[in-house]
Amino acid sequence: MMWRRAEVASVESLERAAVMPLSGDLSHPPLVLERQAAAVWHVLRTEPRAEADIVADVAQLYGVDSALIAEDVRAFLAELAQQGLALVE
């Protein structure tokens, strides 16, 4: 699977990101991502990236094996997609 950021407004720092979709249901407040969630957001880009590459980048940031976090990262990407913040291609 290839993932990328949807059209969003975001304010980001190294350990936190506040993101909000620019289309769809705009009635929700921005989603604040911290720690590991922010790390996934930071490695997710506007150009499509392979899911395995996203997992590998997050694993490298935390010095852990990709296999240990792969399911959590996949689940979080799916959650981002459900909220209109990420797209899968």
Backbone atoms as SQL, in Angstrom:
CREATE TABLE atoms (id INTEGER PRIMARY KEY, chain TEXT, resi INTEGER, resn TEXT, atom TEXT, x REAL, y REAL, z REAL);
INSERT INTO atoms VALUES
  (1, 'A', 1, 'MET', 'N', 0.829, -1.177, 0.000),
  (2, 'A', 1, 'MET', 'CA', 0.000, 0.000, 0.000),
  (3, 'A', 1, 'MET', 'C', 0.874, 1.241, 0.000),
  (4, 'A', 2, 'MET', 'N', 0.388, 2.246, -0.694),
  (5, 'A', 2, 'MET', 'CA', 1.069, 3.539, -0.728),
  (6, 'A', 2, 'MET', 'C', 0.203, 4.549, 0.020),
  (7, 'A', 3, 'TRP', 'N', 0.828, 5.299, 0.916),
  (8, 'A', 3, 'TRP', 'CA', 0.117, 6.267, 1.747),
  (9, 'A', 3, 'TRP', 'C', 0.682, 7.658, 1.503),
  (10, 'A', 4, 'ARG', 'N', -0.175, 8.654, 1.658),
  (11, 'A', 4, 'ARG', 'CA', 0.283, 10.045, 1.618),
  (12, 'A', 4, 'ARG', 'C', -0.663, 10.899, 2.449),
  (13, 'A', 5, 'ARG', 'N', -0.219, 12.094, 2.772),
  (14, 'A', 5, 'ARG', 'CA', -1.073, 13.025, 3.495),
  (15, 'A', 5, 'ARG', 'C', -2.193, 13.503, 2.579),
  (16, 'A', 6, 'ALA', 'N', -3.354, 13.686, 3.145),
  (17, 'A', 6, 'ALA', 'CA', -4.442, 14.337, 2.425),
  (18, 'A', 6, 'ALA', 'C', -4.182, 15.847, 2.469),
  (19, 'A', 7, 'GLU', 'N', -5.051, 16.630, 1.834),
  (20, 'A', 7, 'GLU', 'CA', -4.921, 18.082, 1.941),
  (21, 'A', 7, 'GLU', 'C', -5.330, 18.485, 3.345),
  (22, 'A', 8, 'VAL', 'N', -4.371, 18.982, 4.089),
  (23, 'A', 8, 'VAL', 'CA', -4.602, 19.331, 5.490),
  (24, 'A', 8, 'VAL', 'C', -3.959, 20.667, 5.818),
  (25, 'A', 9, 'ALA', 'N', -4.432, 21.252, 6.886),
  (26, 'A', 9, 'ALA', 'CA', -3.743, 22.371, 7.520),
  (27, 'A', 9, 'ALA', 'C', -3.034, 21.773, 8.728),
  (28, 'A', 10, 'SER', 'N', -1.790, 22.144, 8.935),
  (29, 'A', 10, 'SER', 'CA', -1.063, 21.571, 10.072),
  (30, 'A', 10, 'SER', 'C', -0.103, 22.580, 10.674),
  (31, 'A', 11, 'VAL', 'N', 0.115, 22.405, 11.961),
  (32, 'A', 11, 'VAL', 'CA', 1.134, 23.132, 12.709),
  (33, 'A', 11, 'VAL', 'C', 1.955, 22.043, 13.375),
  (34, 'A', 12, 'GLU', 'N', 3.253, 22.043, 13.117),
  (35, 'A', 12, 'GLU', 'CA', 4.070, 20.917, 13.557),
  (36, 'A', 12, 'GLU', 'C', 5.322, 21.361, 14.295),
  (37, 'A', 13, 'SER', 'N', 5.709, 20.557, 15.272),
  (38, 'A', 13, 'SER', 'CA', 7.005, 20.669, 15.927),
  (39, 'A', 13, 'SER', 'C', 7.592, 19.264, 15.944),
  (40, 'A', 14, 'LEU', 'N', 8.732, 19.094, 16.563),
  (41, 'A', 14, 'LEU', 'CA', 9.364, 17.777, 16.546),
  (42, 'A', 14, 'LEU', 'C', 8.540, 16.707, 17.253),
  (43, 'A', 15, 'GLU', 'N', 7.846, 17.052, 18.317),
  (44, 'A', 15, 'GLU', 'CA', 7.126, 16.043, 19.093),
  (45, 'A', 15, 'GLU', 'C', 5.620, 16.216, 19.100),
  (46, 'A', 16, 'ARG', 'N', 5.109, 17.147, 18.298),
  (47, 'A', 16, 'ARG', 'CA', 3.664, 17.388, 18.301),
  (48, 'A', 16, 'ARG', 'C', 3.246, 17.922, 16.932),
  (49, 'A', 17, 'ALA', 'N', 2.037, 17.579, 16.542),
  (50, 'A', 17, 'ALA', 'CA', 1.449, 18.130, 15.321),
  (51, 'A', 17, 'ALA', 'C', -0.047, 18.299, 15.545),
  (52, 'A', 18, 'ALA', 'N', -0.582, 19.409, 15.085),
  (53, 'A', 18, 'ALA', 'CA', -2.023, 19.631, 15.090),
  (54, 'A', 18, 'ALA', 'C', -2.447, 19.656, 13.637),
  (55, 'A', 19, 'VAL', 'N', -3.359, 18.769, 13.257),
  (56, 'A', 19, 'VAL', 'CA', -3.734, 18.629, 11.852),
  (57, 'A', 19, 'VAL', 'C', -5.253, 18.672, 11.700),
  (58, 'A', 20, 'MET', 'N', -5.672, 19.207, 10.554),
  (59, 'A', 20, 'MET', 'CA', -7.092, 19.329, 10.274),
  (60, 'A', 20, 'MET', 'C', -7.295, 19.190, 8.769),
  (61, 'A', 21, 'PRO', 'N', -8.233, 18.347, 8.344),
  (62, 'A', 21, 'PRO', 'CA', -8.473, 18.205, 6.908),
  (63, 'A', 21, 'PRO', 'C', -9.027, 19.500, 6.316),
  (64, 'A', 22, 'LEU', 'N', -8.727, 19.728, 5.042),
  (65, 'A', 22, 'LEU', 'CA', -9.219, 20.922, 4.358),
  (66, 'A', 22, 'LEU', 'C', -10.433, 20.627, 3.485),
  (67, 'A', 23, 'SER', 'N', -10.904, 19.387, 3.520),
  (68, 'A', 23, 'SER', 'CA', -12.106, 19.041, 2.766),
  (69, 'A', 23, 'SER', 'C', -12.919, 18.040, 3.590),
  (70, 'A', 24, 'GLY', 'N', -14.157, 17.805, 3.164),
  (71, 'A', 24, 'GLY', 'CA', -15.017, 16.882, 3.897),
  (72, 'A', 24, 'GLY', 'C', -15.657, 17.587, 5.087),
  (73, 'A', 25, 'ASP', 'N', -15.836, 16.853, 6.160),
  (74, 'A', 25, 'ASP', 'CA', -16.487, 17.385, 7.363),
  (75, 'A', 25, 'ASP', 'C', -15.498, 18.272, 8.117),
  (76, 'A', 26, 'LEU', 'N', -15.736, 19.570, 8.053),
  (77, 'A', 26, 'LEU', 'CA', -14.827, 20.528, 8.694),
  (78, 'A', 26, 'LEU', 'C', -15.286, 20.950, 10.081),
  (79, 'A', 27, 'SER', 'N', -16.283, 20.268, 10.605),
  (80, 'A', 27, 'SER', 'CA', -16.828, 20.656, 11.907),
  (81, 'A', 27, 'SER', 'C', -16.008, 20.141, 13.087),
  (82, 'A', 28, 'HIS', 'N', -15.086, 19.234, 12.840),
  (83, 'A', 28, 'HIS', 'CA', -14.280, 18.677, 13.925),
  (84, 'A', 28, 'HIS', 'C', -13.101, 19.590, 14.240),
  (85, 'A', 29, 'PRO', 'N', -12.701, 19.667, 15.509),
  (86, 'A', 29, 'PRO', 'CA', -11.512, 20.456, 15.861),
  (87, 'A', 29, 'PRO', 'C', -10.259, 19.761, 15.339),
  (88, 'A', 30, 'PRO', 'N', -9.145, 20.482, 15.268),
  (89, 'A', 30, 'PRO', 'CA', -7.895, 19.849, 14.834),
  (90, 'A', 30, 'PRO', 'C', -7.545, 18.654, 15.723),
  (91, 'A', 31, 'LEU', 'N', -6.915, 17.668, 15.137),
  (92, 'A', 31, 'LEU', 'CA', -6.432, 16.501, 15.858),
  (93, 'A', 31, 'LEU', 'C', -5.002, 16.787, 16.305),
  (94, 'A', 32, 'VAL', 'N', -4.743, 16.662, 17.597),
  (95, 'A', 32, 'VAL', 'CA', -3.397, 16.890, 18.128),
  (96, 'A', 32, 'VAL', 'C', -2.708, 15.541, 18.281),
  (97, 'A', 33, 'LEU', 'N', -1.574, 15.418, 17.610),
  (98, 'A', 33, 'LEU', 'CA', -0.787, 14.177, 17.637),
  (99, 'A', 33, 'LEU', 'C', 0.468, 14.417, 18.452),
  (100, 'A', 34, 'GLU', 'N', 0.771, 13.484, 19.342),
  (101, 'A', 34, 'GLU', 'CA', 1.969, 13.616, 20.166),
  (102, 'A', 34, 'GLU', 'C', 2.803, 12.337, 20.095),
  (103, 'A', 35, 'ARG', 'N', 4.059, 12.479, 20.439),
  (104, 'A', 35, 'ARG', 'CA', 5.019, 11.385, 20.519),
  (105, 'A', 35, 'ARG', 'C', 4.976, 10.487, 19.287),
  (106, 'A', 36, 'GLN', 'N', 4.654, 9.204, 19.450),
  (107, 'A', 36, 'GLN', 'CA', 4.706, 8.266, 18.339),
  (108, 'A', 36, 'GLN', 'C', 3.732, 8.629, 17.220),
  (109, 'A', 37, 'ALA', 'N', 2.562, 9.146, 17.575),
  (110, 'A', 37, 'ALA', 'CA', 1.600, 9.552, 16.553),
  (111, 'A', 37, 'ALA', 'C', 2.171, 10.693, 15.713),
  (112, 'A', 38, 'ALA', 'N', 2.832, 11.632, 16.370),
  (113, 'A', 38, 'ALA', 'CA', 3.468, 12.729, 15.641),
  (114, 'A', 38, 'ALA', 'C', 4.603, 12.209, 14.771),
  (115, 'A', 39, 'ALA', 'N', 5.326, 11.215, 15.242),
  (116, 'A', 39, 'ALA', 'CA', 6.412, 10.636, 14.444),
  (117, 'A', 39, 'ALA', 'C', 5.872, 10.023, 13.159),
  (118, 'A', 40, 'VAL', 'N', 4.763, 9.297, 13.254),
  (119, 'A', 40, 'VAL', 'CA', 4.153, 8.729, 12.043),
  (120, 'A', 40, 'VAL', 'C', 3.745, 9.864, 11.117),
  (121, 'A', 41, 'TRP', 'N', 3.135, 10.896, 11.657),
  (122, 'A', 41, 'TRP', 'CA', 2.710, 12.026, 10.833),
  (123, 'A', 41, 'TRP', 'C', 3.893, 12.667, 10.120),
  (124, 'A', 42, 'HIS', 'N', 5.008, 12.830, 10.823),
  (125, 'A', 42, 'HIS', 'CA', 6.178, 13.476, 10.235),
  (126, 'A', 42, 'HIS', 'C', 6.769, 12.679, 9.073),
  (127, 'A', 43, 'VAL', 'N', 6.713, 11.366, 9.129),
  (128, 'A', 43, 'VAL', 'CA', 7.288, 10.573, 8.035),
  (129, 'A', 43, 'VAL', 'C', 6.278, 10.344, 6.902),
  (130, 'A', 44, 'LEU', 'N', 5.014, 10.637, 7.158),
  (131, 'A', 44, 'LEU', 'CA', 3.988, 10.590, 6.116),
  (132, 'A', 44, 'LEU', 'C', 4.099, 11.896, 5.343),
  (133, 'A', 45, 'ARG', 'N', 4.219, 11.801, 4.031),
  (134, 'A', 45, 'ARG', 'CA', 4.449, 13.014, 3.234),
  (135, 'A', 45, 'ARG', 'C', 3.337, 13.207, 2.215),
  (136, 'A', 46, 'THR', 'N', 3.438, 14.282, 1.453),
  (137, 'A', 46, 'THR', 'CA', 2.408, 14.552, 0.451),
  (138, 'A', 46, 'THR', 'C', 2.571, 13.660, -0.775),
  (139, 'A', 47, 'GLU', 'N', 3.781, 13.180, -1.042),
  (140, 'A', 47, 'GLU', 'CA', 3.959, 12.229, -2.134),
  (141, 'A', 47, 'GLU', 'C', 3.766, 10.816, -1.584),
  (142, 'A', 48, 'PRO', 'N', 3.217, 9.917, -2.397),
  (143, 'A', 48, 'PRO', 'CA', 2.944, 8.558, -1.910),
  (144, 'A', 48, 'PRO', 'C', 4.213, 7.855, -1.418),
  (145, 'A', 49, 'ARG', 'N', 4.074, 7.139, -0.308),
  (146, 'A', 49, 'ARG', 'CA', 5.172, 6.351, 0.258),
  (147, 'A', 49, 'ARG', 'C', 4.667, 4.970, 0.587),
  (148, 'A', 50, 'ALA', 'N', 5.509, 3.995, 0.400),
  (149, 'A', 50, 'ALA', 'CA', 5.151, 2.623, 0.745),
  (150, 'A', 50, 'ALA', 'C', 4.975, 2.501, 2.255),
  (151, 'A', 51, 'GLU', 'N', 3.974, 1.733, 2.633),
  (152, 'A', 51, 'GLU', 'CA', 3.704, 1.519, 4.051),
  (153, 'A', 51, 'GLU', 'C', 4.942, 0.984, 4.773),
  (154, 'A', 52, 'ALA', 'N', 5.652, 0.070, 4.147),
  (155, 'A', 52, 'ALA', 'CA', 6.853, -0.506, 4.755),
  (156, 'A', 52, 'ALA', 'C', 7.917, 0.562, 5.012),
  (157, 'A', 53, 'ASP', 'N', 8.023, 1.548, 4.126),
  (158, 'A', 53, 'ASP', 'CA', 8.994, 2.627, 4.315),
  (159, 'A', 53, 'ASP', 'C', 8.609, 3.519, 5.494),
  (160, 'A', 54, 'ILE', 'N', 7.312, 3.774, 5.638),
  (161, 'A', 54, 'ILE', 'CA', 6.837, 4.573, 6.767),
  (162, 'A', 54, 'ILE', 'C', 7.154, 3.851, 8.070),
  (163, 'A', 55, 'VAL', 'N', 6.841, 2.563, 8.116),
  (164, 'A', 55, 'VAL', 'CA', 7.122, 1.753, 9.311),
  (165, 'A', 55, 'VAL', 'C', 8.620, 1.759, 9.606),
  (166, 'A', 56, 'ALA', 'N', 9.437, 1.575, 8.587),
  (167, 'A', 56, 'ALA', 'CA', 10.893, 1.529, 8.778),
  (168, 'A', 56, 'ALA', 'C', 11.429, 2.855, 9.315),
  (169, 'A', 57, 'ASP', 'N', 10.911, 3.966, 8.787),
  (170, 'A', 57, 'ASP', 'CA', 11.373, 5.278, 9.255),
  (171, 'A', 57, 'ASP', 'C', 11.003, 5.517, 10.717),
  (172, 'A', 58, 'VAL', 'N', 9.787, 5.153, 11.098),
  (173, 'A', 58, 'VAL', 'CA', 9.374, 5.324, 12.495),
  (174, 'A', 58, 'VAL', 'C', 10.197, 4.406, 13.409),
  (175, 'A', 59, 'ALA', 'N', 10.412, 3.174, 12.972),
  (176, 'A', 59, 'ALA', 'CA', 11.220, 2.242, 13.759),
  (177, 'A', 59, 'ALA', 'C', 12.631, 2.782, 13.956),
  (178, 'A', 60, 'GLN', 'N', 13.193, 3.363, 12.911),
  (179, 'A', 60, 'GLN', 'CA', 14.535, 3.926, 13.019),
  (180, 'A', 60, 'GLN', 'C', 14.558, 5.098, 13.996),
  (181, 'A', 61, 'LEU', 'N', 13.535, 5.936, 13.964),
  (182, 'A', 61, 'LEU', 'CA', 13.472, 7.070, 14.897),
  (183, 'A', 61, 'LEU', 'C', 13.505, 6.615, 16.346),
  (184, 'A', 62, 'TYR', 'N', 12.859, 5.471, 16.627),
  (185, 'A', 62, 'TYR', 'CA', 12.756, 4.979, 18.002),
  (186, 'A', 62, 'TYR', 'C', 13.741, 3.861, 18.323),
  (187, 'A', 63, 'GLY', 'N', 14.549, 3.464, 17.347),
  (188, 'A', 63, 'GLY', 'CA', 15.548, 2.431, 17.583),
  (189, 'A', 63, 'GLY', 'C', 14.952, 1.077, 17.910),
  (190, 'A', 64, 'VAL', 'N', 13.845, 0.733, 17.233),
  (191, 'A', 64, 'VAL', 'CA', 13.199, -0.559, 17.451),
  (192, 'A', 64, 'VAL', 'C', 13.090, -1.303, 16.125),
  (193, 'A', 65, 'ASP', 'N', 12.812, -2.592, 16.228),
  (194, 'A', 65, 'ASP', 'CA', 12.618, -3.410, 15.039),
  (195, 'A', 65, 'ASP', 'C', 11.275, -3.075, 14.401),
  (196, 'A', 66, 'SER', 'N', 11.251, -2.969, 13.084),
  (197, 'A', 66, 'SER', 'CA', 10.021, -2.654, 12.350),
  (198, 'A', 66, 'SER', 'C', 8.882, -3.614, 12.666),
  (199, 'A', 67, 'ALA', 'N', 9.218, -4.873, 12.852),
  (200, 'A', 67, 'ALA', 'CA', 8.185, -5.884, 13.117),
  (201, 'A', 67, 'ALA', 'C', 7.428, -5.601, 14.416),
  (202, 'A', 68, 'LEU', 'N', 8.092, -4.950, 15.366),
  (203, 'A', 68, 'LEU', 'CA', 7.456, -4.659, 16.652),
  (204, 'A', 68, 'LEU', 'C', 6.389, -3.572, 16.566),
  (205, 'A', 69, 'ILE', 'N', 6.499, -2.691, 15.574),
  (206, 'A', 69, 'ILE', 'CA', 5.564, -1.560, 15.502),
  (207, 'A', 69, 'ILE', 'C', 4.682, -1.563, 14.261),
  (208, 'A', 70, 'ALA', 'N', 4.913, -2.495, 13.356),
  (209, 'A', 70, 'ALA', 'CA', 4.221, -2.484, 12.061),
  (210, 'A', 70, 'ALA', 'C', 2.697, -2.455, 12.207),
  (211, 'A', 71, 'GLU', 'N', 2.137, -3.298, 13.045),
  (212, 'A', 71, 'GLU', 'CA', 0.678, -3.345, 13.203),
  (213, 'A', 71, 'GLU', 'C', 0.133, -2.047, 13.779),
  (214, 'A', 72, 'ASP', 'N', 0.828, -1.485, 14.754),
  (215, 'A', 72, 'ASP', 'CA', 0.384, -0.220, 15.344),
  (216, 'A', 72, 'ASP', 'C', 0.419, 0.912, 14.326),
  (217, 'A', 73, 'VAL', 'N', 1.487, 0.960, 13.523),
  (218, 'A', 73, 'VAL', 'CA', 1.591, 2.007, 12.499),
  (219, 'A', 73, 'VAL', 'C', 0.484, 1.829, 11.461),
  (220, 'A', 74, 'ARG', 'N', 0.254, 0.592, 11.021),
  (221, 'A', 74, 'ARG', 'CA', -0.827, 0.334, 10.051),
  (222, 'A', 74, 'ARG', 'C', -2.181, 0.775, 10.604),
  (223, 'A', 75, 'ALA', 'N', -2.440, 0.432, 11.840),
  (224, 'A', 75, 'ALA', 'CA', -3.713, 0.808, 12.466),
  (225, 'A', 75, 'ALA', 'C', -3.846, 2.324, 12.559),
  (226, 'A', 76, 'PHE', 'N', -2.758, 3.007, 12.879),
  (227, 'A', 76, 'PHE', 'CA', -2.811, 4.454, 12.986),
  (228, 'A', 76, 'PHE', 'C', -3.002, 5.100, 11.620),
  (229, 'A', 77, 'LEU', 'N', -2.349, 4.571, 10.587),
  (230, 'A', 77, 'LEU', 'CA', -2.558, 5.084, 9.234),
  (231, 'A', 77, 'LEU', 'C', -4.027, 4.936, 8.824),
  (232, 'A', 78, 'ALA', 'N', -4.616, 3.788, 9.158),
  (233, 'A', 78, 'ALA', 'CA', -6.037, 3.567, 8.847),
  (234, 'A', 78, 'ALA', 'C', -6.909, 4.570, 9.590),
  (235, 'A', 79, 'GLU', 'N', -6.556, 4.877, 10.832),
  (236, 'A', 79, 'GLU', 'CA', -7.299, 5.867, 11.614),
  (237, 'A', 79, 'GLU', 'C', -7.185, 7.253, 10.979),
  (238, 'A', 80, 'LEU', 'N', -5.976, 7.615, 10.538),
  (239, 'A', 80, 'LEU', 'CA', -5.796, 8.881, 9.856),
  (240, 'A', 80, 'LEU', 'C', -6.638, 8.950, 8.588),
  (241, 'A', 81, 'ALA', 'N', -6.691, 7.846, 7.849),
  (242, 'A', 81, 'ALA', 'CA', -7.485, 7.807, 6.619),
  (243, 'A', 81, 'ALA', 'C', -8.967, 7.979, 6.941),
  (244, 'A', 82, 'GLN', 'N', -9.421, 7.326, 7.991),
  (245, 'A', 82, 'GLN', 'CA', -10.820, 7.410, 8.387),
  (246, 'A', 82, 'GLN', 'C', -11.198, 8.857, 8.750),
  (247, 'A', 83, 'GLN', 'N', -10.251, 9.609, 9.262),
  (248, 'A', 83, 'GLN', 'CA', -10.510, 10.992, 9.658),
  (249, 'A', 83, 'GLN', 'C', -10.234, 11.982, 8.541),
  (250, 'A', 84, 'GLY', 'N', -9.899, 11.476, 7.348),
  (251, 'A', 84, 'GLY', 'CA', -9.653, 12.343, 6.195),
  (252, 'A', 84, 'GLY', 'C', -8.305, 13.013, 6.199),
  (253, 'A', 85, 'LEU', 'N', -7.351, 12.478, 6.964),
  (254, 'A', 85, 'LEU', 'CA', -6.031, 13.089, 7.075),
  (255, 'A', 85, 'LEU', 'C', -4.959, 12.374, 6.240),
  (256, 'A', 86, 'ALA', 'N', -5.244, 11.154, 5.814),
  (257, 'A', 86, 'ALA', 'CA', -4.301, 10.392, 4.997),
  (258, 'A', 86, 'ALA', 'C', -5.074, 9.695, 3.892),
  (259, 'A', 87, 'LEU', 'N', -4.375, 9.434, 2.797),
  (260, 'A', 87, 'LEU', 'CA', -4.964, 8.734, 1.665),
  (261, 'A', 87, 'LEU', 'C', -4.134, 7.507, 1.343),
  (262, 'A', 88, 'VAL', 'N', -4.799, 6.443, 0.989),
  (263, 'A', 88, 'VAL', 'CA', -4.120, 5.220, 0.569),
  (264, 'A', 88, 'VAL', 'C', -4.336, 5.067, -0.930),
  (265, 'A', 89, 'GLU', 'N', -3.287, 4.693, -1.635),
  (266, 'A', 89, 'GLU', 'CA', -3.363, 4.548, -3.098),
  (267, 'A', 89, 'GLU', 'C', -2.960, 3.145, -3.501);
